[in-house]
Amino acid sequence: MASPTIRLDDELDRTLTELARAQHRTKSDLVREMLRRQSRLELFREARRVIAPKAQAAGYLTDEDVFRDIS
């Protein structure tokens, strides 16, 4: 497992420490989970950026348009 080094300002470190204590977890565990979530969100945003123009060109402008065709 890799061990990157990051620097946190004092406020962020306090927040992370408080969250870890409240959840009975380590700061490392929380940071790993947060990075996983954020990386998935960024991947989703990138996929959406690529797919959205094609969907719009095909007439899919709303969720209802998609549901209409797959229901």
C-alpha angles and dihedrals in degrees: 000000000000120000110206118188119229133177120226127194115239095258094052091046091052091049092049091047091051092048092048092049093047092049095040091237136119122261088239091056091050093048091050091052092046092049091049091052094045093047091051090049091051091049090051092049091050092049090049091050090055097040102040098073091049092048091049091050088053091052100260103134102145140026087254090061090056095044090049091058099041099040 
